[in-house]
């Protein structure tokens, strides 16, 4: 297929949204921006259209998708039996970078849920995403716009080469504001359980419900035969081809010393460094991911930085870890997955 590219900032007209909405109704694939990362979307109620997402991404069919909605009326068509706690979470975090796993109605195809009786649902706050869903008049199934296993795309230049001619439309809305995927939560025994951390933090959820758990798989591998409840839990993800190792210490001098020791053993390496430490490593290459005092900045830059690693043809990429407070939990989750659990704490 031939991909049509649309820079929405220069052609932000209803006729364009009508065209994209009609394309989705007719089973086409559309790459579009959200506040988190770019998504590759299809009609979430059309089994054939959803299967095209898996084919375009090279995604395993046991990895469930998120349905993106534009309003609460759409939610009522695809979910049922919403509990009091789930309602509080919806009221607090929809629209926004928050995905809630709910009991699904029969209208949702099995291909979306990987055969589960639940479905992951999100209402994005990004205006372009919301307007696309509104004009399509149906929920949009949309994982991150990238080839499976690679870092997610946070701007069109990240993903153009790998998805061009695999999708029907690419809608360019500029760089995503947040840069990592949404928080995914399932309420289990009336306790919100974070299955994938994101911008909405455990601290945010505590303020709303007063209790929260973090699933063990955020920092542990899933077994190959294990059924996962959320996207992004099981398969290799966010990873460059280059071998990566993450190093973390709450003592900055110890962190620098350890990374320099690794560099002595493997001199053909690069370091993904915080701004404060970027001149303290004896590395061939340094990629500055942002200030350790501004985790939102690191969140916004982490995937685009990981995508640069393979350009340097090094033997090893050494990545500074960050504090797990707030959005740091989500950043560390993505980095551990990118390193395939090759992690040193010192």
Rosetta blueprint (number, residue, H / E / L):
1 X L
2 X L
3 X L
4 X E
5 X E
6 X E
7 X E
8 X L
9 X L
10 X L
11 X L
12 X L
13 X L
14 X H
15 X H
16 X H
17 X H
18 X H
19 X H
20 X H
21 X H
22 X H
23 X H
24 X H
25 X H
26 X L
27 X L
28 X L
29 X L
30 X E
31 X E
32 X E
33 X L
34 X L
35 X L
36 X L
37 X L
38 X L
39 X E
40 X E
41 X E
42 X E
43 X E
44 X L
45 X L
46 X L
47 X H
48 X H
49 X H
50 X H
51 X H
52 X H
53 X H
54 X H
55 X H
56 X H
57 X H
58 X L
59 X L
60 X L
61 X L
62 X L
63 X L
64 X L
65 X L
66 X E
67 X E
68 X E
69 X L
70 X L
71 X L
72 X H
73 X H
74 X H
75 X H
76 X H
77 X H
78 X H
79 X E
80 X L
81 X L
82 X L
83 X L
84 X H
85 X H
86 X H
87 X H
88 X H
89 X H
90 X H
91 X H
92 X H
93 X H
94 X L
95 X L
96 X L
97 X L
98 X E
99 X E
100 X E
101 X E
102 X E
103 X E
104 X E
105 X L
106 X L
107 X L
108 X L
109 X L
110 X H
111 X H
112 X H
113 X H
114 X L
115 X L
116 X L
117 X L
118 X E
119 X E
120 X E
121 X E
122 X E
123 X L
124 X L
125 X L
126 X L
127 X H
128 X H
129 X H
130 X H
131 X H
132 X H
133 X H
134 X H
135 X H
136 X H
137 X L
138 X L
139 X L
140 X E
141 X E
142 X E
143 X E
144 X E
145 X L
146 X L
147 X L
148 X L
149 X L
150 X L
151 X L
152 X L
153 X L
154 X L
155 X L
156 X H
157 X H
158 X H
159 X H
160 X H
161 X H
162 X H
163 X H
164 X L
165 X L
166 X L
167 X L
168 X L
169 X E
170 X E
171 X E
172 X E
173 X L
174 X L
175 X L
176 X L
177 X L
178 X L
179 X L
180 X L
181 X L
182 X L
183 X E
184 X E
185 X E
186 X E
187 X E
188 X E
189 X L
190 X L
191 X E
192 X E
193 X E
194 X E
195 X E
196 X E
197 X L
198 X L
199 X L
200 X L
201 X L
202 X H
203 X H
204 X H
205 X H
206 X H
207 X H
208 X H
209 X H
210 X L
211 X L
212 X E
213 X E
214 X E
215 X L
216 X H
217 X H
218 X H
219 X L
220 X L
221 X L
222 X L
223 X L
224 X L
225 X L
226 X L
227 X L
228 X L
229 X L
230 X L
231 X L
232 X L
233 X L
234 X L
235 X L
236 X L
237 X L
238 X L
239 X L
240 X L
241 X L
242 X L
243 X L
244 X E
245 X E
246 X E
247 X E
248 X E
249 X L
250 X L
251 X L
252 X H
253 X H
254 X H
255 X H
256 X H
257 X H
258 X H
259 X H
260 X H
261 X H
262 X H
263 X H
264 X H
265 X H
266 X L
267 X L
268 X L
269 X E
270 X E
271 X E
272 X E
273 X E
274 X E
275 X H
276 X H
277 X H
278 X L
279 X L
280 X L
281 X L
282 X L
283 X L
284 X L
285 X E
286 X E
287 X E
288 X E
289 X E
290 X E
291 X L
292 X L
293 X L
294 X L
295 X H
296 X H
297 X H
298 X H
299 X H
300 X H
301 X H
302 X H
303 X H
304 X H
305 X H
306 X H
307 X H
308 X H
309 X H
310 X H
311 X H
312 X H
313 X L
314 X L
315 X L
316 X E
317 X E
318 X E
319 X E
320 X E
321 X L
322 X L
323 X L
324 X L
325 X L
326 X L
327 X L
328 X H
329 X H
330 X H
331 X H
332 X H
333 X H
334 X H
335 X H
336 X H
337 X H
338 X H
339 X L
340 X L
341 X L
342 X L
343 X E
344 X E
345 X E
346 X L
